[in-house]
Amino acid sequence: MTIGFKLDKENLSDFYARNIIETMTFKVGRGLLVLFVLSIIFLVWRITDDKGLRIEAIFASLTTVILFKIITRKSFGYIFNKKYDDFKKSGMFDMMEIGILEEYFYIINSIEKRKISYESISSINISENYMFIILSRKQYFIIPLDSFKTSEDKKAFRELLEEKTRIKAKYEYPDGLKYI
């Protein structure tokens, strides 16, 4: 079974920016931000008796925590777009073909034809409109689900990949990937 597709840079960047809040990196960053904000509030509280300054520190800190999610999405969207402009030469956004054979699956793009053994796949994730075939933290392949002609084709491809790899697909955003 083979599937041909082409990734769209803008859609992929938007997808990553929308889902960055699902990653462990974001959650750790948010936790560190909350600790930082609480320590600033505590220091301001201990240093000054001015109630106006205390209220301003609390308000500024809460605003920062609330806006952290929005700021993170926007900044990562910008970073992904900028970085993926450099990836145009890598063949990532060229026409690709992925095929499943008995012993391995293959990926063909404008630069290479690559054979990948099923044992090297560590995870299969499906999130929104993308299927991730993850080899390692830095190596993964993305298949847009709308590249399948029918939902039966999509299901058959997923089931065949699950059968060959003996890995059940997870319907969640993959955490811990190196995006850039």
C-alpha positions as YAML, in Angstrom:
chain: A
units: angstrom
residues:
- id: 1
  name: MET
  ca: [0.00, 0.00, 0.00]
- id: 2
  name: THR
  ca: [1.35, 3.44, -0.92]
- id: 3
  name: ILE
  ca: [0.28, 6.99, -0.20]
- id: 4
  name: GLY
  ca: [1.49, 10.14, -1.95]
- id: 5
  name: PHE
  ca: [1.30, 13.56, -0.30]
- id: 6
  name: LYS
  ca: [2.85, 16.97, 0.08]
- id: 7
  name: LEU
  ca: [3.15, 18.82, 3.40]
- id: 8
  name: ASP
  ca: [1.97, 22.43, 3.56]
- id: 9
  name: LYS
  ca: [4.39, 24.63, 5.53]
- id: 10
  name: GLU
  ca: [1.77, 27.07, 6.84]
- id: 11
  name: ASN
  ca: [-0.67, 24.37, 7.95]
- id: 12
  name: LEU
  ca: [2.09, 22.40, 9.65]
- id: 13
  name: SER
  ca: [3.42, 25.50, 11.44]
- id: 14
  name: ASP
  ca: [-0.08, 26.40, 12.61]
- id: 15
  name: PHE
  ca: [-0.64, 22.84, 13.80]
- id: 16
  name: TYR
  ca: [2.58, 22.84, 15.83]
- id: 17
  name: ALA
  ca: [1.86, 26.29, 17.28]
- id: 18
  name: ARG
  ca: [-1.67, 25.23, 18.31]
- id: 19
  name: ASN
  ca: [-0.44, 22.07, 19.97]
- id: 20
  name: ILE
  ca: [2.75, 23.34, 21.62]
- id: 21
  name: ILE
  ca: [0.76, 23.69, 24.85]
- id: 22
  name: GLU
  ca: [0.32, 19.90, 24.92]
- id: 23
  name: THR
  ca: [4.05, 19.25, 25.27]
- id: 24
  name: MET
  ca: [5.99, 18.57, 28.44]
- id: 25
  name: THR
  ca: [8.35, 21.43, 27.56]
- id: 26
  name: PHE
  ca: [5.46, 23.91, 27.71]
- id: 27
  name: LYS
  ca: [4.15, 22.47, 30.97]
- id: 28
  name: VAL
  ca: [7.59, 22.67, 32.61]
- id: 29
  name: GLY
  ca: [8.03, 26.23, 31.32]
- id: 30
  name: ARG
  ca: [4.63, 27.22, 32.70]
- id: 31
  name: GLY
  ca: [5.52, 25.70, 36.08]
- id: 32
  name: LEU
  ca: [8.82, 27.59, 36.17]
- id: 33
  name: LEU
  ca: [7.02, 30.81, 35.22]
- id: 34
  name: VAL
  ca: [4.53, 30.35, 38.07]
- id: 35
  name: LEU
  ca: [7.39, 29.78, 40.53]
- id: 36
  name: PHE
  ca: [9.19, 32.87, 39.21]
- id: 37
  name: VAL
  ca: [6.04, 34.98, 39.49]
- id: 38
  name: LEU
  ca: [5.33, 33.78, 43.02]
- id: 39
  name: SER
  ca: [8.89, 34.58, 44.08]
- id: 40
  name: ILE
  ca: [8.61, 38.11, 42.64]
- id: 41
  name: ILE
  ca: [5.30, 38.65, 44.44]
- id: 42
  name: PHE
  ca: [6.85, 37.34, 47.67]
- id: 43
  name: LEU
  ca: [9.90, 39.63, 47.30]
- id: 44
  name: VAL
  ca: [7.75, 42.69, 46.58]
- id: 45
  name: TRP
  ca: [5.56, 41.81, 49.55]
- id: 46
  name: ARG
  ca: [8.60, 41.52, 51.85]
- id: 47
  name: ILE
  ca: [10.45, 44.61, 50.55]
- id: 48
  name: THR
  ca: [7.71, 47.22, 50.49]
- id: 49
  name: ASP
  ca: [4.74, 48.23, 52.58]
- id: 50
  name: ASP
  ca: [3.21, 50.22, 49.71]
- id: 51
  name: LYS
  ca: [-0.12, 48.52, 48.92]
- id: 52
  name: GLY
  ca: [-0.25, 50.07, 45.45]
- id: 53
  name: LEU
  ca: [3.09, 48.54, 44.48]
- id: 54
  name: ARG
  ca: [2.03, 45.17, 45.88]
- id: 55
  name: ILE
  ca: [-1.20, 45.23, 43.87]
- id: 56
  name: GLU
  ca: [0.69, 46.25, 40.71]
- id: 57
  name: ALA
  ca: [3.15, 43.39, 41.17]
- id: 58
  name: ILE
  ca: [0.32, 40.89, 41.65]
- id: 59
  name: PHE
  ca: [-1.60, 42.25, 38.64]
- id: 60
  name: ALA
  ca: [1.48, 42.24, 36.37]
- id: 61
  name: SER
  ca: [2.39, 38.71, 37.45]
- id: 62
  name: LEU
  ca: [-1.10, 37.33, 36.91]
- id: 63
  name: THR
  ca: [-1.32, 39.00, 33.51]
- id: 64
  name: THR
  ca: [2.00, 37.41, 32.52]
- id: 65
  name: VAL
  ca: [0.83, 33.95, 33.58]
- id: 66
  name: ILE
  ca: [-2.48, 34.34, 31.76]
- id: 67
  name: LEU
  ca: [-0.85, 35.63, 28.56]
- id: 68
  name: PHE
  ca: [1.91, 32.97, 28.62]
- id: 69
  name: LYS
  ca: [-0.17, 30.52, 26.56]
- id: 70
  name: ILE
  ca: [-1.03, 33.12, 23.92]
- id: 71
  name: ILE
  ca: [2.51, 34.48, 23.73]
- id: 72
  name: THR
  ca: [3.93, 30.96, 23.44]
- id: 73
  name: ARG
  ca: [1.59, 30.02, 20.59]
- id: 74
  name: LYS
  ca: [2.32, 33.20, 18.64]
- id: 75
  name: SER
  ca: [6.08, 33.10, 19.15]
- id: 76
  name: PHE
  ca: [6.37, 29.41, 18.29]
- id: 77
  name: GLY
  ca: [4.21, 29.93, 15.20]
- id: 78
  name: TYR
  ca: [6.63, 32.63, 14.07]
- id: 79
  name: ILE
  ca: [9.68, 30.49, 14.91]
- id: 80
  name: PHE
  ca: [8.27, 27.45, 13.06]
- id: 81
  name: ASN
  ca: [7.47, 29.50, 9.95]
- id: 82
  name: LYS
  ca: [10.93, 31.06, 9.93]
- id: 83
  name: LYS
  ca: [12.73, 27.77, 10.51]
- id: 84
  name: TYR
  ca: [10.66, 25.84, 7.96]
- id: 85
  name: ASP
  ca: [11.61, 28.40, 5.30]
- id: 86
  name: ASP
  ca: [15.14, 26.99, 5.67]
- id: 87
  name: PHE
  ca: [13.80, 23.41, 5.35]
- id: 88
  name: LYS
  ca: [12.47, 23.98, 1.83]
- id: 89
  name: LYS
  ca: [15.82, 22.77, 0.48]
- id: 90
  name: SER
  ca: [15.66, 19.58, 2.57]
- id: 91
  name: GLY
  ca: [12.79, 18.06, 0.61]
- id: 92
  name: MET
  ca: [10.48, 18.12, 3.62]
- id: 93
  name: PHE
  ca: [7.81, 20.05, 1.73]
- id: 94
  name: ASP
  ca: [8.26, 18.32, -1.64]
- id: 95
  name: MET
  ca: [6.00, 15.59, -2.95]
- id: 96
  name: MET
  ca: [6.55, 12.38, -0.93]
- id: 97
  name: GLU
  ca: [5.48, 8.79, -1.22]
- id: 98
  name: ILE
  ca: [5.29, 6.34, 1.66]
- id: 99
  name: GLY
  ca: [4.78, 2.65, 1.00]
- id: 100
  name: ILE
  ca: [4.36, -0.37, 3.22]
- id: 101
  name: LEU
  ca: [6.05, -3.58, 2.09]
- id: 102
  name: GLU
  ca: [6.45, -6.95, 3.79]
- id: 103
  name: GLU
  ca: [9.91, -6.38, 5.34]
- id: 104
  name: TYR
  ca: [10.08, -2.58, 5.61]
- id: 105
  name: PHE
  ca: [8.37, 0.64, 4.65]
- id: 106
  name: TYR
  ca: [9.90, 3.23, 2.37]
- id: 107
  name: ILE
  ca: [9.81, 6.97, 1.89]
- id: 108
  name: ILE
  ca: [10.60, 8.64, -1.40]
- id: 109
  name: ASN
  ca: [11.02, 12.39, -1.78]
- id: 110
  name: SER
  ca: [12.95, 14.62, -4.19]
- id: 111
  name: ILE
  ca: [16.23, 13.97, -2.36]
- id: 112
  name: GLU
  ca: [16.25, 10.34, -1.30]
- id: 113
  name: LYS
  ca: [14.62, 6.94, -1.24]
- id: 114
  name: ARG
  ca: [14.83, 5.56, 2.26]
- id: 115
  name: LYS
  ca: [14.04, 2.09, 3.56]
- id: 116
  name: ILE
  ca: [13.01, 1.90, 7.21]
- id: 117
  name: SER
  ca: [12.59, -1.30, 9.19]
- id: 118
  name: TYR
  ca: [9.45, -1.70, 11.27]
- id: 119
  name: GLU
  ca: [11.52, -2.37, 14.40]
- id: 120
  name: SER
  ca: [12.90, 1.18, 14.28]
- id: 121
  name: ILE
  ca: [9.43, 2.71, 14.74]
- id: 122
  name: SER
  ca: [8.92, 3.70, 18.36]
- id: 123
  name: SER
  ca: [5.43, 5.21, 18.16]
- id: 124
  name: ILE
  ca: [2.49, 5.96, 15.88]
- id: 125
  name: ASN
  ca: [0.45, 9.01, 16.85]
- id: 126
  name: ILE
  ca: [-2.63, 10.53, 15.27]
- id: 127
  name: SER
  ca: [-3.54, 14.09, 16.17]
- id: 128
  name: GLU
  ca: [-6.04, 16.34, 14.43]
- id: 129
  name: ASN
  ca: [-5.27, 15.95, 10.73]
- id: 130
  name: TYR
  ca: [-1.82, 14.33, 10.92]
- id: 131
  name: MET
  ca: [-0.32, 10.89, 11.48]
- id: 132
  name: PHE
  ca: [3.15, 10.82, 13.04]
- id: 133
  name: ILE
  ca: [5.43, 7.84, 12.46]
- id: 134
  name: ILE
  ca: [8.08, 8.36, 15.11]
- id: 135
  name: LEU
  ca: [11.49, 6.74, 14.90]
- id: 136
  name: SER
  ca: [13.21, 8.80, 17.58]
- id: 137
  name: ARG
  ca: [12.96, 12.22, 19.21]
- id: 138
  name: LYS
  ca: [14.64, 13.86, 16.22]
- id: 139
  name: GLN
  ca: [13.37, 11.60, 13.43]
- id: 140
  name: TYR
  ca: [9.73, 11.32, 12.54]
- id: 141
  name: PHE
  ca: [7.52, 11.41, 9.50]
- id: 142
  name: ILE
  ca: [4.26, 13.29, 9.17]
- id: 143
  name: ILE
  ca: [1.42, 12.19, 6.93]
- id: 144
  name: PRO
  ca: [-1.55, 14.53, 6.42]
- id: 145
  name: LEU
  ca: [-4.68, 12.43, 6.90]
- id: 146
  name: ASP
  ca: [-6.49, 14.30, 4.14]
- id: 147
  name: SER
  ca: [-4.04, 12.78, 1.64]
- id: 148
  name: PHE
  ca: [-5.97, 9.50, 1.89]
- id: 149
  name: LYS
  ca: [-8.75, 9.20, -0.66]
- id: 150
  name: THR
  ca: [-11.30, 7.65, 1.71]
- id: 151
  name: SER
  ca: [-11.62, 6.96, 5.42]
- id: 152
  name: GLU
  ca: [-11.36, 3.25, 4.57]
- id: 153
  name: ASP
  ca: [-7.92, 3.88, 3.02]
- id: 154
  name: LYS
  ca: [-6.89, 5.78, 6.13]
- id: 155
  name: LYS
  ca: [-8.07, 2.96, 8.38]
- id: 156
  name: ALA
  ca: [-6.44, 0.28, 6.21]
- id: 157
  name: PHE
  ca: [-3.10, 2.14, 6.21]
- id: 158
  name: ARG
  ca: [-3.18, 2.61, 10.00]
- id: 159
  name: GLU
  ca: [-4.15, -1.03, 10.62]
- id: 160
  name: LEU
  ca: [-1.48, -2.34, 8.25]
- id: 161
  name: LEU
  ca: [1.16, -0.17, 9.94]
- id: 162
  name: GLU
  ca: [-0.03, -1.33, 13.39]
- id: 163
  name: GLU
  ca: [0.10, -4.95, 12.26]
- id: 164
  name: LYS
  ca: [3.62, -4.65, 10.83]
- id: 165
  name: THR
  ca: [5.06, -2.72, 13.79]
- id: 166
  name: ARG
  ca: [3.00, -4.38, 16.53]
- id: 167
  name: ILE
  ca: [2.43, -0.88, 17.95]
- id: 168
  name: LYS
  ca: [-1.05, 0.47, 18.62]
- id: 169
  name: ALA
  ca: [-1.64, 4.00, 17.31]
- id: 170
  name: LYS
  ca: [-2.18, 6.64, 20.00]
- id: 171
  name: TYR
  ca: [-4.76, 9.31, 19.35]
- id: 172
  name: GLU
  ca: [-2.85, 12.12, 21.02]
- id: 173
  name: TYR
  ca: [-0.33, 14.77, 20.18]
- id: 174
  name: PRO
  ca: [3.18, 13.27, 20.34]
- id: 175
  name: ASP
  ca: [5.19, 14.75, 23.19]
- id: 176
  name: GLY
  ca: [8.94, 15.19, 23.25]
- id: 177
  name: LEU
  ca: [9.62, 15.69, 19.54]
- id: 178
  name: LYS
  ca: [12.41, 17.97, 18.41]
- id: 179
  name: TYR
  ca: [10.65, 20.33, 16.01]
- id: 180
  name: ILE
  ca: [13.50, 22.58, 14.96]
...
